[in-house]
Amino acid sequence: MKSIPIKLSFAEEVKTFVNVANRYSYDMDLRAGRHVVDAKSILGIFSLDLSKPITLEVYADNCDDLLEELKPFVV
């Protein structure tokens, strides 16, 4: 499992993030404090407090291809 801090500030960034996440078969969650949502769910992401960085948890060890595409969101 890999944990990466990310920042999603605008609705357009959330849309882009979800589109990238859905291209991969990895299981992923987003964690903001004690709240956890599916990283592939746009509605779930909007239920989080996006004013602060959130943590992306990818349940795979070899996910470098995904992380490369998500570089613009990494804090």
VEXVEXDREN-985761 format. One line per 3 residues: number of its first residue (from 1); their letters; for each residue x, z, y of N, C-alpha, C. Coordinates in steps of 0.05 Angstrom, whole numbers, plus 32768, in hexadecimal, padded with zeros to 4 digits. Each point is the difference from the previous one (the first is absolute). Example, Ala and Ser with C-alpha at 12.3 -4.5 7.8 and 13.67 -1.06 7.14 Angstrom:
BEGIN
1 = AS = 8108,809C,7F8E,7FEE,8000,8018,8012,8000,8018 | 7FF9,7FF2,8015,8010,8001,8018,7FF1,800E,8016
END
This chain:
BEGIN
1 = MKS = 8011,8000,7FE8,7FEF,8000,8018,8012,8000,8019 | 7FF7,7FF1,8014,800E,7FFF,8019,7FED,8009,8017 | 800A,800F,8012,7FF1,8009,8018,800D,7FF5,8019
4 = IPI = 7FF1,7FF2,8010,800B,7FF4,8018,7FEE,8007,8018 | 800B,800A,8015,7FF0,8005,8018,7FFA,7FE6,800F | 7FE7,7FFC,8007,7FF9,7FE7,800E,7FEE,8007,8018
7 = KLS = 7FFE,7FED,8012,7FEF,8004,8018,7FEE,7FE8,8003 | 7FE6,8005,8000,7FEC,7FEB,8005,7FF0,8007,8019 | 8006,7FF2,8016,7FF5,8007,801A,7FE7,7FF1,8008
10 = FAE = 7FFE,7FE7,7FF7,7FEA,7FEF,8009,7FF0,7FF5,7FE8 | 7FE7,7FF8,8005,7FEF,7FF6,7FEB,800D,7FE7,7FF3 | 800D,7FEF,8010,800D,7FE8,7FF5,8017,8007,7FED
13 = EVK = 800E,8016,8006,8016,8009,7FEE,7FF4,800A,7FE6 | 7FEA,800E,8001,7FF2,800A,7FE7,7FF8,7FE8,7FEF | 7FF4,7FEC,800D,7FF7,7FE8,7FF1,8018,7FF2,7FF2
16 = TFV = 8016,7FFD,800F,8018,7FF3,7FF5,800B,8011,7FE9 | 8002,801A,8004,800A,8012,7FEB,7FF0,7FFE,7FE6 | 7FE5,8000,8003,7FEE,7FFF,7FE8,8004,7FE5,7FF2
19 = NVA = 8002,7FEA,8010,8004,7FE6,7FF4,801A,7FFF,7FEF | 8015,800B,800B,801A,8001,7FF1,7FFD,8012,7FE7 | 7FF5,8017,8003,7FFD,8013,7FEA,7FF0,7FF4,7FE9
22 = NRY = 7FEB,7FF1,8006,7FEF,7FF4,7FEC,800D,7FE9,7FF0 | 8016,7FF6,800A,800F,7FEB,7FF1,8011,800B,7FEA | 8002,801A,7FFE,8011,800D,7FEC,7FEF,8011,7FED
25 = SYD = 8009,8001,7FE7,7FF1,800F,7FEC,8007,801E,7FFF | 8012,8008,8010,8008,801D,8000,7FE9,8011,800A | 7FFE,8018,7FF4,7FED,8014,800A,800D,800D,8018
28 = MDL = 7FF0,8002,8016,800B,800B,8019,7FEB,8012,800D | 8009,8015,800C,7FEF,8012,8010,800C,8004,801B | 7FEF,8008,8013,8009,8008,801A,7FF8,801D,8004
31 = RAG = 8013,8010,8009,7FFC,801D,8003,8004,8008,801D | 7FEC,800D,800B,8002,800B,801B,7FF7,801E,7FFE | 8014,8011,8000,7FFA,801C,7FFC,7FF7,8005,7FE3
34 = RHV = 7FE8,800B,7FFE,7FF5,8004,7FE5,7FEC,7FEA,7FF7 | 7FFC,7FEC,8011,7FEE,7FEA,7FFA,8010,7FE9,7FF3 | 7FF5,7FF6,7FEA,800C,7FEA,7FF1,7FEB,7FEA,7FFC
37 = VDA = 8008,7FE7,8006,7FEE,7FEA,7FFC,8010,7FE9,7FF2 | 7FF1,7FEE,7FF4,800C,7FE8,7FF4,800B,7FEF,8016 | 8019,7FF8,7FFD,800E,7FF0,8015,7FF5,7FE4,8002
40 = KSI = 7FEF,7FF7,7FEC,7FF5,7FE6,8000,7FE4,7FFF,800C | 7FF7,8017,800A,7FE5,8003,800B,8000,8002,801E | 7FF6,7FEB,800D,8000,8000,801D,7FEF,8016,800B
43 = LGI = 7FE9,8005,7FF4,7FEF,8016,8009,800C,801B,7FFC | 800E,8003,7FEA,800E,8019,7FFB,8016,8006,8014 | 800E,7FEB,8008,8016,8003,8014,7FF4,8008,801B
46 = FSL = 7FEA,7FF4,8007,7FF4,8007,801A,7FF4,801D,8000 | 7FFD,800C,7FE9,7FF7,801C,7FFF,8016,8014,8006 | 8019,7FF6,8000,8017,8011,8005,8006,8003,801E
49 = DLS = 800F,8014,8007,8009,8003,801C,8019,7FEE,8003 | 7FFC,7FEA,800E,8016,7FEC,8002,8010,8005,801A | 7FFB,8016,800E,8010,8005,8018,801C,800A,7FFA
52 = KPI = 8004,8008,7FE7,801A,800A,7FF7,8009,7FEF,7FE8 | 801A,8000,7FF9,8009,7FF1,7FE8,7FF3,800C,7FE7 | 7FFB,7FEE,7FED,7FF4,8008,7FE6,8014,7FF8,7FEA
55 = TLE = 7FFC,800B,7FE9,8012,7FFB,7FEA,7FF4,7FEC,7FEC | 800F,7FEB,7FFA,7FF8,7FED,7FEB,800E,800A,7FE6 | 7FF0,8003,7FEB,800A,8008,7FE6,7FFB,7FE9,7FED
58 = VYA = 8016,7FF4,7FF6,7FFF,7FEA,7FED,8007,800A,7FE5 | 7FEF,7FFD,7FEC,8004,800B,7FE6,800F,7FEB,7FEE | 8017,7FF8,8009,8012,7FEE,7FF1,801C,8005,800A
61 = DNC = 8013,7FFC,7FEF,801C,8005,8007,800D,7FE7,800C | 7FF8,7FE9,7FF6,800C,7FE7,8009,7FEC,7FF0,8011 | 7FFD,8008,8019,7FED,7FF3,8012,800D,7FF6,8019
64 = DDL = 8019,7FF7,7FFE,800F,7FF7,8017,7FF3,7FE8,800E | 7FF3,7FEF,7FF0,7FF2,7FE8,800C,7FEA,8009,8013 | 7FF0,8014,7FF8,7FEB,800B,8011,800C,800D,8019
67 = LEE = 8014,8010,7FFC,800C,800F,8017,800C,7FEC,8014 | 800B,7FEA,7FF7,800B,7FEC,8012,7FEA,7FF4,8012 | 7FE8,7FFB,7FF4,7FEA,7FF5,8010,7FF4,8015,8013
70 = LKP = 8003,8019,7FF9,7FF4,8015,8011,8013,800C,8015 | 8018,7FF4,8002,8014,800A,8013,7FF5,8003,801D | 7FEF,7FEF,800A,7FF7,8003,801B,7FF0,801A,8005
73 = FVV = 7FF6,800C,7FEA,7FF0,8019,8003,8010,8019,7FFB | 8018,7FFE,7FF5,8010,8017,7FF9,800A,800E,801A | 7FFE,801A,8001,8008,8010,8017,801E,8004,7FFF
END
